[in-house]
Amino acid sequence: MTVAASTATPTPDYDVFTLRDFRLQCGWTLPEGRLAYKTYGTLNADRSNVVLYPTSYAAQHMDIEWLIGPTGILDPTRYFIIIPNMFGNGLSSSPSNLPEPFGGGRFPPFTHVDNVTAQRRLLQEVFGIERLALVYGWSMGGQQALHWGALYPDVVERIAALCTSAKTSPHNVVFLEGLRTALTSDPAWQGDRFVGRPERGLRAYGRIYAGWALSQAFYREQVHLTLGYSSLEDFLIREWEAAFLRRDAANLLSMLETWKQSNVGSNETYRGDWQAALGAIRARTLLMPGSHDLYFTPEDSLADSRLIPHCSYRPIPSIWGHRAGNPAKNPIDQACIRAVVAELLAT
């Protein structure tokens, strides 16, 4: 007997909040904006145990939920943890899922103001949440955490921002422009859109990223060989090319633009004054740069920390570069972060 293959669509492991007539910072309006999110743990009676954990570049909630657990960095037996997926990441509103008249080469530039505004509406309209015990974020998630502290200083009690920045630096822009050029040099790019899957561009993208996300010392000490890879080439193919081959190219460009434009002062409240924005943060704030991060440097993070009134500056002593802040495969850095975040939550 022949059994027909199942055509059922897998049930998503997340929920979607619809943002009707959602006006973006650029002036465009999404008739039905989409904010995908997942929750962990239980909201307590007075709604005082909420941790918001925004996603990072190219990541979706399943990529960063590894640190949630009873013995993890974020404990769902104590806290109600919400991961909102950033605009552009393929689950929330993104070039890959926007309906007409958007799509193709016509998609809006999303900003972190858009991300945080949508997240605020989610908290209020779905859960009735008005206070956050903690906003925790790595990389672009950390940028969102700092935006939360500046835009809603009376809402956020604590911030843990790892390997991130309050304003994207010129050197960081150089990195982003290199990525963009690699992707749009693929023949599938036709000046304003992709007309096919840019496989060569995505592979080049992954290799460029590999040289920035991890430090010189990481490669010099051949740490990749301890992670199950047989050679440097094996690592580049199976770790880095694979990571970006599974993503939509237009979504990657969309999130690059959000990153490039990131600035806590670029909004109606602070009108470009990012220093004033940092000075307005009231939350107890933890800045944790990676000691060997090549594009969110410890020096830049230290300068940011001096502008935030209640800020602790605690670098992660690690040769894992930018990845020190998301150490899914590095127990030593996990333990370091877990201990420092526990101190912050105890205050």
GULUM-761088 format. One line per field, with one value per residue (C-alpha): residue number from 0; residue in three letters; z, y, x. Coordinates in steps of 0.25 Angstrom, whole numbers, plus 5000, padded with zeros to 4 digits. Each point is the difference from the previous one (the first is absolute). Layout:
N
seq: [NUM,...]
type: [ALA,...]
w: [Z,...]
v: [Y,...]
u: [X,...]
END
This chain:
347
seq: [0,1,2,3,4,5,6,7,8,9,10,11,12,13,14,15,16,17,18,19,20,21,22,23,24,25,26,27,28,29,30,31,32,33,34,35,36,37,38,39,40,41,42,43,44,45,46,47,48,49,50,51,52,53,54,55,56,57,58,59,60,61,62,63,64,65,66,67,68,69,70,71,72,73,74,75,76,77,78,79,80,81,82,83,84,85,86,87,88,89,90,91,92,93,94,95,96,97,98,99,100,101,102,103,104,105,106,107,108,109,110,111,112,113,114,115,116,117,118,119,120,121,122,123,124,125,126,127,128,129,130,131,132,133,134,135,136,137,138,139,140,141,142,143,144,145,146,147,148,149,150,151,152,153,154,155,156,157,158,159,160,161,162,163,164,165,166,167,168,169,170,171,172,173,174,175,176,177,178,179,180,181,182,183,184,185,186,187,188,189,190,191,192,193,194,195,196,197,198,199,200,201,202,203,204,205,206,207,208,209,210,211,212,213,214,215,216,217,218,219,220,221,222,223,224,225,226,227,228,229,230,231,232,233,234,235,236,237,238,239,240,241,242,243,244,245,246,247,248,249,250,251,252,253,254,255,256,257,258,259,260,261,262,263,264,265,266,267,268,269,270,271,272,273,274,275,276,277,278,279,280,281,282,283,284,285,286,287,288,289,290,291,292,293,294,295,296,297,298,299,300,301,302,303,304,305,306,307,308,309,310,311,312,313,314,315,316,317,318,319,320,321,322,323,324,325,326,327,328,329,330,331,332,333,334,335,336,337,338,339,340,341,342,343,344,345,346]
type: [MET,THR,VAL,ALA,ALA,SER,THR,ALA,THR,PRO,THR,PRO,ASP,TYR,ASP,VAL,PHE,THR,LEU,ARG,ASP,PHE,ARG,LEU,GLN,CYS,GLY,TRP,THR,LEU,PRO,GLU,GLY,ARG,LEU,ALA,TYR,LYS,THR,TYR,GLY,THR,LEU,ASN,ALA,ASP,ARG,SER,ASN,VAL,VAL,LEU,TYR,PRO,THR,SER,TYR,ALA,ALA,GLN,HIS,MET,ASP,ILE,GLU,TRP,LEU,ILE,GLY,PRO,THR,GLY,ILE,LEU,ASP,PRO,THR,ARG,TYR,PHE,ILE,ILE,ILE,PRO,ASN,MET,PHE,GLY,ASN,GLY,LEU,SER,SER,SER,PRO,SER,ASN,LEU,PRO,GLU,PRO,PHE,GLY,GLY,GLY,ARG,PHE,PRO,PRO,PHE,THR,HIS,VAL,ASP,ASN,VAL,THR,ALA,GLN,ARG,ARG,LEU,LEU,GLN,GLU,VAL,PHE,GLY,ILE,GLU,ARG,LEU,ALA,LEU,VAL,TYR,GLY,TRP,SER,MET,GLY,GLY,GLN,GLN,ALA,LEU,HIS,TRP,GLY,ALA,LEU,TYR,PRO,ASP,VAL,VAL,GLU,ARG,ILE,ALA,ALA,LEU,CYS,THR,SER,ALA,LYS,THR,SER,PRO,HIS,ASN,VAL,VAL,PHE,LEU,GLU,GLY,LEU,ARG,THR,ALA,LEU,THR,SER,ASP,PRO,ALA,TRP,GLN,GLY,ASP,ARG,PHE,VAL,GLY,ARG,PRO,GLU,ARG,GLY,LEU,ARG,ALA,TYR,GLY,ARG,ILE,TYR,ALA,GLY,TRP,ALA,LEU,SER,GLN,ALA,PHE,TYR,ARG,GLU,GLN,VAL,HIS,LEU,THR,LEU,GLY,TYR,SER,SER,LEU,GLU,ASP,PHE,LEU,ILE,ARG,GLU,TRP,GLU,ALA,ALA,PHE,LEU,ARG,ARG,ASP,ALA,ALA,ASN,LEU,LEU,SER,MET,LEU,GLU,THR,TRP,LYS,GLN,SER,ASN,VAL,GLY,SER,ASN,GLU,THR,TYR,ARG,GLY,ASP,TRP,GLN,ALA,ALA,LEU,GLY,ALA,ILE,ARG,ALA,ARG,THR,LEU,LEU,MET,PRO,GLY,SER,HIS,ASP,LEU,TYR,PHE,THR,PRO,GLU,ASP,SER,LEU,ALA,ASP,SER,ARG,LEU,ILE,PRO,HIS,CYS,SER,TYR,ARG,PRO,ILE,PRO,SER,ILE,TRP,GLY,HIS,ARG,ALA,GLY,ASN,PRO,ALA,LYS,ASN,PRO,ILE,ASP,GLN,ALA,CYS,ILE,ARG,ALA,VAL,VAL,ALA,GLU,LEU,LEU,ALA,THR]
w: [5000,4996,5011,4995,5005,5010,4994,5014,5003,5013,5011,5004,5014,5001,5000,4991,5005,4988,5000,4992,4993,5006,4997,4998,5004,4985,4998,4993,5006,5000,4999,5008,5007,5005,5013,5003,5014,5010,5015,5010,5015,5007,5002,5015,5006,5000,4987,5006,4995,4986,4992,4985,4992,4985,4989,4994,4985,4991,5012,5003,5014,4999,4997,5013,5010,5004,5012,5006,5010,5015,5001,4988,4999,5000,5009,4996,5013,5006,4988,4989,4988,4987,4987,4990,4986,4993,4988,4988,5006,4991,5011,5004,4988,4990,4985,4999,5005,4997,4991,4989,4997,5008,4995,4990,5001,5007,5015,5011,5008,5014,5013,5014,5003,4992,5007,5014,4997,4995,5012,5010,4993,5001,5015,5003,4991,5001,5014,5008,5003,5004,5007,4996,5010,4989,4986,4996,4986,4992,4988,4993,5011,5009,4992,5002,5015,5000,4992,5010,5011,4993,4994,5012,5012,5010,4995,5000,5014,4995,4987,4996,4987,4994,4989,4995,4998,5002,4986,4988,4999,4986,5001,5002,4988,4992,5004,4996,4987,4997,5003,4991,4989,5000,5000,4989,4991,4997,4986,5007,5004,4990,5006,5009,5003,4999,4988,5005,5012,5001,5004,4997,5007,5012,5001,4999,5011,5009,4998,5002,5013,5005,5000,5008,5010,5006,5004,4995,5012,4998,4987,5004,5011,4991,5009,4988,5000,5014,4996,4990,4988,4993,4993,4998,4987,5007,5010,4990,4991,5011,5010,4993,4985,5006,5010,4989,4989,5008,5000,4990,4993,5000,5015,5003,4993,5007,5014,4995,4998,5014,5006,4991,5005,5014,5009,5014,4997,4986,5004,5003,5015,4999,4986,4997,5013,5004,5012,5006,4997,5008,5011,5001,5003,5014,5000,5007,4988,4997,4988,4997,4988,4995,5003,4986,4992,4987,4997,5013,5007,5015,4998,4994,5010,5012,4994,4999,5015,5005,4994,5007,5014,5007,4992,5002,4990,5000,4988,4997,5000,4988,4987,4993,4995,4998,5002,5015,5002,4994,5005,4997,4998,5011,5014,5006,4994,5004,5014,5000,4994,5009,5013,4996,4996,5013,5007,4992,5003,5014,5001]
v: [5000,5014,5011,5014,5010,5010,5014,5006,5013,4999,5008,5012,5000,5015,5010,5012,5014,5008,5014,5007,5013,5000,5013,4998,5010,5002,5005,4988,4992,4985,4997,4987,5000,4986,4998,4986,4996,4988,5000,4991,4999,5006,5014,5003,5006,5014,4999,5004,4988,5004,4998,5005,4993,5006,4993,5003,5001,4989,4992,4995,4996,4986,5004,5008,4992,4991,5008,4999,4989,4998,5000,5009,5015,5003,4991,4998,4994,5014,5009,5002,5001,5005,5000,5009,4998,5012,5006,4995,4986,4992,4997,5014,5010,4998,5002,4985,5001,5014,4999,5010,5011,4997,4989,4998,5012,5008,4998,5011,5003,4994,5007,4996,5011,4991,4988,5006,5007,4986,4993,5010,4998,4985,5001,5010,4994,4985,4999,5013,5002,5014,4996,4992,4994,4998,5003,4990,5001,4996,5007,5006,4995,5009,5012,4998,4998,5014,5006,4995,5006,5014,5000,4994,5004,4998,4986,4993,4996,4993,4999,4989,5004,4991,5003,5011,5015,5012,5006,4992,5005,5004,4987,4992,5006,4996,4985,5001,5006,4989,4990,5007,5001,4985,4997,5010,4996,4987,4999,4998,5014,5009,5014,5001,4985,4986,4992,4987,4993,5007,4987,5006,5013,4993,4991,5012,5007,4989,5000,5015,4999,4989,5009,5011,4992,4992,5006,4998,4992,4991,4995,5001,4990,4992,4999,4996,4986,4998,5002,4988,5006,4993,5012,5015,4998,4990,5011,5010,4992,4993,5011,5013,4997,4991,5011,5010,4990,4997,5015,5009,5009,5012,4998,5001,5013,5005,4997,5006,5013,5000,4997,5011,5010,4996,5012,5002,5015,4999,5002,5011,5000,5003,5005,4994,5003,4986,5004,5006,4988,4991,5011,4998,4985,4997,4985,4993,4997,4989,5002,4987,5002,4988,5003,4996,5005,5006,5009,5003,5003,5001,5014,5005,4992,5007,5014,4996,4995,5014,5007,4990,5005,4986,4991,4989,4997,4985,4995,4985,4995,4992,4997,4997,5014,5005,4985,5002,5006,4988,4989,4988,4991,5006,4996,5009,5013,4995,4999,5014,5006,4992,5005,5014,5000,4994,5011,5010,4993,4999,5016]
u: [5000,5005,4999,4998,5010,4995,4997,4997,5007,5007,4994,5009,5006,4997,4989,4997,4995,4994,5003,4988,5004,5014,5007,5015,5010,5003,4986,4995,4988,4998,4985,5003,5014,5004,5008,5003,5004,5001,4999,5006,4996,4988,4996,4998,4987,5006,5007,5014,5008,5001,5013,5000,5011,5000,5007,5013,5005,4995,4995,4986,4995,5004,5014,5002,4991,5011,5003,4986,4999,5000,5015,5002,5003,4985,4991,4986,4996,5002,4997,4990,5010,4995,5008,4995,5005,5006,4994,5008,5003,4990,4990,4996,4997,5011,5003,4997,4986,4995,4987,4998,5002,5013,5009,5011,5009,4989,5002,5000,5013,4997,5006,5002,4990,4990,5004,4999,4987,4994,5005,4994,4987,5001,5003,4988,4990,5002,5005,4997,5014,5005,5014,5012,5009,5010,5003,5011,5006,5013,5005,4988,4992,5008,4998,4985,5002,5007,4989,4990,5007,5001,4986,4993,5008,4989,4997,5013,5006,5013,5007,5011,5006,5011,5010,4992,5000,4991,5003,5006,5015,5006,5009,4988,4994,5012,4997,4986,5003,5009,4989,4990,5010,5003,4985,4996,5012,4993,4994,4986,5000,4994,5002,4988,4996,5005,4994,5005,5008,5013,5008,5014,4997,4994,5013,5009,4991,5003,5015,5001,4992,5009,5012,4993,4991,5012,5013,5014,5004,4988,5006,5014,4997,4992,4988,4991,5007,4995,4985,4999,5006,5011,5007,4998,4993,4991,4996,4998,4991,4992,4999,5000,4996,4989,4995,4997,4996,4987,4996,4993,5009,4991,4997,5015,5001,4988,5006,5014,4993,4993,5014,5007,4990,5000,5001,4993,4998,4994,4985,4990,5004,5015,5001,5014,5006,5005,5007,4988,4992,5010,5000,4985,5001,4995,5002,5011,5008,5011,5009,5008,5008,5009,5015,5003,4988,5005,4988,4993,5013,5002,5005,4987,4992,5008,4997,4985,5000,5005,4988,4990,4997,4999,5009,5009,5011,5004,5008,5000,5014,4999,5007,4987,4999,4985,4995,5005,4986,4992,5009,4991,5012,5009,4997,5010,4994,4986,5004,5006,4988,4991,5007,5000,4985,4996,5007,4992,4987,5003,5001]
END
